[in-house]
Amino acid sequence: MNSRSPSLLWALVLILVSGTSLYGQLNRGVWFWGSTTTPDGPSPYGSSVVVGDAAKEDETITFFTTHGVKRVYGSYQNRPVSEAGVIAAWNEKLEFAGIQSQLLFDLINIHDPAEVASLLNKIQTRFINFNSSFYDLPQYRFDAIHLDIEPQGSAPWDAADGMGKRAILDDLSALYADIRALLVTEGMATVPIYADIPYTWDKLPADGGSIAWADASDRDAWFAGLGASLNGLSIMTFSKDTVPELTDATDYERTGAFPGFARIAIQPKGWPGEQWESIWEVNGILNDLEALHAPNHATDLENYAFWRYSIENSLLVAEIVDVDIVIWEDDPGIPFGEIWTGPSLYLKGRPNTIYTIKRASSLDGKWEELAQLKTRSGQESETLRYAITLSEPRAFYQVTATPANSAQ
C-alpha cells in the first residue's frame, strides 16, 4: 500500500445564502507576551521582537485589525521605563487602529511578600509613572491594567486542602484590592483593571470543586466582591475544545454574581498533537463561539504567538485547483457547453485522481463526506461536477485529492 497521504486542495469554499458577517461584532482580545516558545522554538511574534521594529509593528497591527482584535494585553518587561518612547509610539499605533493597550502583569507566588512588593513596584513604575509622564498625551498611555495572577500554579496551592485554597482566594482578592487602592492613591481611580482566572473556581464542593466554598452564597459573595477592584475577567478554558463545553464552563462567570465583563478565553493551538489539529478547526470554534457570545463575552486568545504558529502550520501547500461554486443559472462559472441543472460544485481535476468532497456547516472539523469523484487517466484535465443543495444559511466544502493508484 502506498503511504502517500491525500493533499488538501485550495480550499474551504464558503456559500453565504443569507445572513450577515460577524466581523463588525468581533471584539477579541489577545495576550502579547514578550516571548513564547512554540514547537519550533522561540516565536518571532513576541513583543520583545515586534515592538520597536516599525515594519513588524505595522504587520502585527494589520493582523489585529483584520482579525477583529480590539484589546492587546501586552507584556513589555521593563521597557516602559527603559524605552518609554518606543512603548509610547506603539501605544499610539494601537490607539490609531482602534485597539486598547492593556499593560500585562503576571505573578504566581502571592504568598511571597517580596514578590507581591515587586509586582506593586512594577505597577508603579511601568504603568502609573509611565502614564503620568504622558498626562496630556492620551494616545501614548496604556488604557488599562491586565493581571495574570495565577496562585493555582504555586506550591502552596498544590499542598493546600479545600479550606487552604479558599483562604488563598481571599489573599488574591485582597491583592486585587491593594492594586486598586494604589491606583486610587495615585489619582487613577477610573483606570480599568482586568484579570485572568480559571473556569474551575466557581464549582462547589458538592459538584466536585476543589475549593471549600461554605455554600453558594459564600462563592457568590467572593465573586461579587471582585467587582470592587476589577472591571472584567478573562475566563481561562484552555482544556475545553467544543463550543458547548466552553459555554457551559463559563456560564457562572458570565451570568452570576460578578458585576463586570467575563470573556471566554481559549488558546488558539491548532496543529497536530494539540486539541485542534489546524487553524481551520480553531476558526470554526471562534465562528460558532462568537455567533453565540459576541461581542460581550467572546473571545480572548492566549496568545498571539500560538495564533500565528497555528496559521503558519495550517497553510495549504498542495496544488491549487480550479474550483467554482455555481448557484445561479447565469453564473459565469458554468463551464462552456454545460447545461444548467441547479447549484453545483465544478472542479478541474488532473488525470487518474480521486477527489473527495466533504461538507460542514462550520469550520470546526466536523466534515461529512459527500462523494468521491475519479478522473480518467490519459487526459490532461477533466471537469468534474457535483450537485449541491442550499438547505442551510452557510456551508463549507473541502476537497482532497489522492492519486488513484495510492488509494488501494
C-alpha positions in Angstrom: 0.0 0.0 0.0 1.3 3.4 -0.9 1.6 5.6 2.2 1.3 8.8 0.3 -1.4 10.9 2.1 -4.1 13.0 0.4 -3.3 16.6 -0.4 -5.6 19.3 0.8 -6.7 21.4 -2.2 -7.4 25.1 -2.4 -9.8 25.1 -0.1 -12.8 25.6 2.0 -15.4 27.2 -0.2 -18.0 29.2 1.6 -21.5 29.8 0.4 -23.4 32.5 2.2 -27.0 32.3 1.1 -28.3 34.7 3.8 -27.3 36.3 7.0 -24.6 38.9 7.8 -21.0 38.8 8.6 -19.9 38.8 12.3 -16.9 40.9 11.5 -18.4 44.1 12.8 -19.3 42.3 16.1 -15.9 40.8 16.7 -14.5 42.0 20.0 -11.4 40.0 20.5 -8.6 40.4 23.0 -5.1 38.8 22.7 -2.2 38.2 25.0 1.0 39.6 23.7 3.8 38.2 25.8 7.4 39.2 25.5 8.4 35.7 24.3 6.7 32.4 23.7 8.2 29.0 22.9 6.5 27.1 20.1 7.2 23.5 18.9 9.8 25.1 16.5 11.5 27.2 19.2 11.2 30.9 20.2 8.4 32.6 18.3 9.2 35.6 16.1 5.9 37.1 17.3 6.8 38.1 20.9 6.6 41.7 21.9 10.3 41.8 22.5 10.8 41.1 18.8 7.9 43.1 17.3 7.8 46.3 19.3 10.5 48.7 18.2 10.6 47.4 14.7 8.4 49.6 12.6 7.7 47.1 9.9 6.9 44.3 12.3 4.7 46.6 14.3 2.7 47.6 11.2 2.3 44.0 10.1 1.1 43.0 13.6 -1.4 45.8 13.7 -2.7 44.8 10.3 -3.2 41.3 11.6 -5.0 42.5 14.7 -7.4 44.7 12.7 -8.0 42.0 10.1 -8.9 39.5 12.8 -11.1 41.7 14.9 -8.7 42.3 17.8 -9.9 45.2 19.9 -7.7 44.7 23.0 -4.0 43.8 23.3 -2.7 42.5 26.7 0.9 43.4 26.3 3.9 42.4 28.4 6.9 44.5 27.7 9.2 43.7 30.7 10.8 47.0 31.9 10.6 48.7 28.6 8.0 51.3 29.7 10.8 52.5 32.0 13.9 51.9 29.9 12.4 52.5 26.4 9.4 54.8 27.2 9.5 56.4 23.8 9.3 53.1 22.0 6.3 51.9 24.1 4.6 55.2 23.7 4.9 55.1 19.9 3.5 51.5 20.0 0.6 52.6 22.1 -0.1 55.4 19.7 -0.3 53.0 16.8 -2.7 50.8 18.6 -4.8 53.8 19.5 -4.9 54.9 15.9 -6.1 51.4 14.9 -8.9 51.5 17.5 -7.2 48.9 19.7 -6.9 49.2 23.5 -3.5 48.8 25.0 -3.7 47.0 28.4 -0.4 46.5 30.3 0.0 42.9 31.3 1.5 41.9 34.7 2.0 38.3 35.9 2.6 36.6 39.2 2.2 33.2 40.7 3.6 33.3 44.3 1.1 35.6 46.0 2.2 34.1 49.3 5.7 35.6 48.9 5.7 39.2 50.3 8.8 40.1 48.3 7.2 39.0 45.0 4.0 40.9 45.9 6.0 44.0 46.7 7.9 43.6 43.4 4.6 43.4 41.5 3.3 46.6 43.1 6.5 48.4 42.3 6.3 47.3 38.7 2.7 48.7 38.5 4.0 51.9 40.0 7.0 52.4 37.6 5.7 50.8 34.4 2.1 51.9 34.5 1.5 54.7 36.9 4.7 56.7 36.3 4.6 55.9 32.6 1.0 57.2 32.1 1.7 60.2 34.3 4.6 61.2 32.1 2.2 61.5 29.2 -0.6 63.2 31.1 -1.6 65.5 28.3 -0.9 62.9 25.5 -3.5 60.2 26.0 -2.6 58.4 22.7 0.7 57.4 24.3 -0.8 56.0 27.5 -1.9 52.5 28.5 -5.7 52.1 28.6 -5.9 49.5 31.4 -4.1 47.1 33.6 -4.4 43.3 32.9 -3.4 40.9 35.7 -2.4 37.4 35.0 -2.1 36.4 38.7 -2.3 32.6 39.0 -1.8 31.2 42.5 -3.1 27.9 41.3 0.3 27.4 39.8 2.1 27.8 43.2 3.4 25.1 45.6 1.2 26.3 48.5 -1.9 25.8 46.3 -0.8 22.3 45.3 -0.3 21.4 49.0 -3.5 23.0 50.3 -6.8 21.3 51.0 -10.1 22.9 50.1 -10.0 25.3 53.1 -6.5 26.3 52.2 -7.4 27.0 48.6 -10.4 29.1 49.9 -8.0 31.2 52.0 -5.7 31.7 49.1 -8.5 33.1 47.1 -9.2 35.6 49.8 -5.5 36.6 49.6 -5.9 37.0 45.9 -9.0 39.2 46.3 -7.0 41.3 48.8 -4.2 41.7 46.3 -6.6 42.9 43.7 -7.9 45.4 46.2 -4.4 46.6 47.0 -3.7 47.3 43.3 -7.0 49.2 43.0 -6.1 51.2 46.1 -2.7 52.1 44.7 -4.3 53.5 41.6 -6.8 55.5 43.7 -4.0 56.9 45.7 -2.2 58.0 42.5 -5.3 59.7 41.1 -6.1 56.9 38.7 -9.3 55.6 40.2 -11.1 55.2 36.9 -8.4 53.1 35.2 -9.9 49.7 34.3 -8.3 46.6 35.8 -8.9 43.1 34.3 -7.8 39.7 35.5 -7.4 36.1 34.3 -8.9 33.3 36.3 -9.6 29.6 35.5 -13.1 28.4 34.9 -12.9 25.9 37.7 -13.1 28.2 40.7 -16.8 28.6 40.7 -17.5 24.9 41.2 -19.0 24.0 44.6 -17.6 21.0 46.6 -20.8 19.1 46.0 -20.2 19.4 42.3 -16.6 18.2 42.5 -14.9 21.5 43.1 -11.6 21.6 44.9 -12.3 24.9 46.8 -14.1 24.6 50.1 -16.8 27.2 49.5 -19.1 27.1 52.5 -22.1 27.3 50.2 -23.3 29.0 47.0 -23.7 32.3 48.9 -20.0 32.2 50.0 -18.9 31.7 46.4 -21.3 34.4 45.1 -20.0 36.9 47.7 -16.4 36.3 46.7 -17.1 36.8 43.0 -19.3 39.8 43.7 -16.6 41.3 45.9 -14.2 41.2 42.9 -16.3 43.9 41.4 -14.9 46.5 43.8 -11.5 46.0 42.3 -11.9 44.6 38.8 -13.8 45.7 35.7 -13.6 42.4 33.9 -12.4 38.8 33.8 -10.9 36.6 31.2 -12.0 33.0 31.9 -9.3 30.6 31.0 -10.9 27.5 29.5 -7.8 26.0 27.8 -8.8 22.4 28.3 -12.2 22.7 26.6 -12.4 22.2 22.9 -16.1 22.4 21.9 -18.5 25.3 21.9 -21.0 23.6 24.3 -18.2 22.9 26.7 -16.8 26.4 26.5 -20.3 27.8 27.0 -21.1 25.6 30.0 -17.7 26.1 31.7 -18.1 29.9 31.7 -21.8 30.2 32.4 -21.5 31.2 36.0 -18.8 33.8 35.4 -20.9 35.4 32.5 -24.2 35.3 34.3 -23.5 35.0 38.0 -22.5 37.3 40.8 -19.5 39.1 39.2 -20.8 42.5 38.1 -18.3 43.2 35.4 -17.5 41.6 32.0 -16.5 38.0 31.8 -15.0 36.9 28.5 -14.3 33.3 27.3 -10.6 32.7 26.7 -9.1 30.0 24.5 -5.6 29.0 23.4 -5.6 29.0 19.6 -3.3 26.0 19.4 -4.2 24.4 16.0 -1.5 22.0 14.9 -1.1 18.2 15.1 -1.0 16.9 18.7 -3.0 19.8 20.1 -6.7 19.9 21.0 -7.4 21.3 17.5 -5.5 19.9 14.5 -5.4 23.1 12.4 -6.3 26.7 12.3 -9.4 25.7 10.4 -10.7 24.0 13.5 -9.7 26.9 15.7 -11.6 29.3 13.3 -14.6 27.0 13.4 -14.7 27.3 17.2 -14.3 31.0 17.0 -17.0 31.4 14.5 -19.5 29.3 16.4 -18.5 30.8 19.8 -18.8 34.3 18.6 -22.1 33.6 16.9 -23.4 32.8 20.4 -21.5 35.2 22.7 -20.0 38.1 20.7 -19.5 40.9 21.4 -19.7 41.0 25.2 -18.4 37.5 26.2 -16.1 36.3 23.4 -13.3 36.0 22.7 -9.9 36.3 24.3 -7.0 34.4 22.7 -3.9 33.3 24.6 -1.7 34.1 22.8 -0.6 35.9 19.7 2.4 33.7 19.1 0.3 30.5 19.3 -2.3 32.1 16.9 0.3 32.9 14.3 2.0 29.5 14.7 -1.3 27.8 14.1 -1.9 29.8 10.9 1.6 29.2 9.5 1.4 25.4 10.2 -2.0 25.1 8.6 -1.2 26.7 5.3 -2.3 24.8 2.3 0.9 23.9 0.5 -0.6 21.4 -2.0 -1.6 22.2 -5.6 -4.2 24.8 -6.3 -7.1 23.6 -8.4 -9.8 25.5 -10.2 -12.9 25.1 -8.0 -16.2 27.0 -8.7 -19.4 27.1 -6.7 -22.3 27.9 -9.1 -25.5 29.0 -7.6 -27.4 30.8 -10.3 -28.2 29.8 -13.9 -26.4 32.8 -15.4 -23.3 32.3 -13.3 -20.1 32.7 -15.4 -18.5 29.8 -13.6 -20.6 27.3 -15.5 -18.2 25.5 -17.9 -18.8 26.2 -21.6 -21.3 23.7 -23.0 -22.7 22.6 -19.7 -26.5 22.6 -19.2 -27.8 24.3 -16.1 -29.3 21.7 -13.7 -29.1 23.5 -10.4 -26.4 24.7 -7.9 -23.2 22.7 -8.4 -19.5 22.5 -7.5 -17.2 22.3 -10.5 -13.5 21.4 -10.3 -10.9 20.9 -12.9 -9.1 17.7 -12.0 -5.9 16.1 -13.0 -5.8 12.7 -14.6 -6.2 9.5 -12.6 -7.1 11.2 -9.4 -9.8 10.6 -6.8 -11.3 13.8 -5.4 -13.2 13.5 -2.1 -15.8 16.2 -1.4 -16.8 17.0 2.2 -19.2 19.4 3.6 -19.6 21.2 7.0 -21.8 23.9 8.4 -18.8 25.4 10.3 -15.0 25.1 10.3 -14.8 23.0 13.4 -13.6 19.9 11.7 -16.9 18.0 11.6 -16.9 17.2 8.0 -19.4 15.0 6.2 -18.2 13.1 3.2 -20.5 13.6 0.3 -18.8 11.9 -2.7 -15.6 10.6 -4.3 -15.1 11.5 -7.9 -12.5 9.9 -10.1 -10.9 11.4 -13.2 -9.9 9.2 -16.1 -6.3 8.5 -17.0 -4.7 9.7 -20.2 -6.2 13.2 -20.2 -4.6 16.5 -19.4 -7.6 17.6 -17.3 -11.2 16.8 -16.8 -14.0 18.9 -15.4 -16.0 17.2 -12.6 -19.4 18.3 -11.4 -21.1 17.7 -8.1 -24.7 18.9 -7.4 -25.1 20.7 -4.1 -28.2 21.8 -2.1 -28.7 25.1 -0.4 -30.5 23.9 2.7 -28.6 25.9 5.3 -27.6 29.6 5.7 -24.0 28.7 5.1 -21.9 25.7 4.1 -18.2 24.9 3.7 -16.8 22.5 1.1 -13.5 20.7 1.4 -11.8 18.9 -1.5 -9.0 16.5 -1.1 -7.1 14.7 -3.9 -5.5 11.3 -3.8 -3.7 9.7 -6.8 -5.9 6.7 -7.8 -3.0 4.3 -7.7 -2.3 5.1 -4.0 -5.9 4.8 -2.8 -5.9 1.0 -2.7 
